[in-house]
Amino acid sequence: MRFPPRITRIGAAAAVLSALLVGGAVTVGTAGAATSAVGSICYGDLPSQAHTTLNLIAKGGPYPYSQDGGVFQNRERLLPSHSTGYYHEYTVKTPGSSTRGARRIITGEESQEDYYTADHYASFDLIDYGC
């Protein structure tokens, strides 16, 4: 059986998301891991190009674009607030696009969460590796 490359990244963020989805409480200890992302997406529902990007991230590259691995500033303030350098972004190739396109994977360091955006940061989905 093939496991997703970052199956260990579900950690606290997934636990908090699960608690929120089933009506559980978020405690002070887990509140920092809670996400303000718009939603969630199952790993299996991601486009194949996102799987390719996640595999590259797990291997540490090489990445197809020089911007990949750069610090994501979270200027939109849709993701939980953290210090600069917490989030990093990676391109998810868009078939037929002559540019990087709008799709990205955003990774968070401490809670090891991964987000997917298909609309260039207008919305984010926390990647759920358990479904």
N, C-alpha and C positions, 0 to 999 in steps of 0.2 A: 504494500500500500504506500502510495506517495503522499507525504505530508507537506502542507504548505511550507514555504521556506522560513517563515517567521512565526510558526505556530507558538513559539514561546513568548511572543509579544502580546498575547491576550491579557495576561496579568491583571492588575488592578483596574484598568480602564474597562475591560470587558465585564468584570465583576460589578462595577458600578453601573454600567449600562444595563446589564441584566437586572439589577435591583430596580433601576428606574422603570424599565419596561414592564416588570411584573408588579410594580407598586411598592417596592421595598424602600427603605430609608437609606439615605446617604449620610454616613456619619462624618464627624469632623476629620477623622483619620483618612477617609476616602474622598472627601469633598474636593481636594486638589486634583484628583485623578478624573473627576467627573468631566464630561465633555459638554460643550455647548454647540457642537456640530449639529447640523440640521437633521441628520439621521444616521442610519447604519446600512451597510451593504455586506452581504455574504461574500466570502472569498470566491466561492464558485460562480457568483453572478458578475464578477468583474470581467471586463473585456480581456481577451488573451494577451493583449499588449501590456496590461497592468501586471499580469502574472510574470511576463518577461522582465518588467522593471523590478518587481519584488525579488525575483531571482538574482538580478544584478546587484541589488542592495544587499542581499544576504551574502553574496560573494565579495562584496566590496568593490564592484566594478569589473572591468572598465565600463564607463558610461558613454553613450553616444553623443552627448552634448556637454560642452564645457561648463554650463550652468548647473548641471546635475551635481547634487551633494552640497549645493550652496545653502546658506542660511535663509530660511523663510521667515520674513519679518512679522507675519500675522497682522498686517496693517488693517485688514478687514475686521479684525477682532471677533471673528466667528469661532475660533478655537479658544480653548482655555488660555488665560493669560500666563505667560512664563517669560523668563528673562531672554534677552537676545541670544541666539545660538542654540536654544532648546529645540527648535524645529528646523528640519532640512527638507528641501524639495528635490524631486526627481521627475523627469519627463516621462509621460506615458505616450508613446508614439500614436499619432492619429493617422490611420490609413488615408492616403490621398492628399494629405496636407504637405505643402512645400515648406512649412515652418514647424516649429515645435508643437504647434497646436495648443489646445486649451486644457488638455488632461494632464493631471499631476498626481503623484503620490507625495504626501507630506508625512514625515516621520517625526515622532516626539521621542526625546532621549530617555528621560527618567522613567516614565510609565511605559515606555516602549510601545506607544500606540501608533497605528498607521491610519492615515486618512486618504480618501480618494476624492478628487474633484474632477468633474467632467466639464465644468464651465468656468475655468480660470478663476477660481477662488470666490465665486458668487455663493457657492454652497459646498459643504463637505459631508462626507459619509465616513464614519468610523468603520474600518474593515473588521468584520467578525470572522475569525478563522475557525470558529466552532460550528459553522453551518454549511 
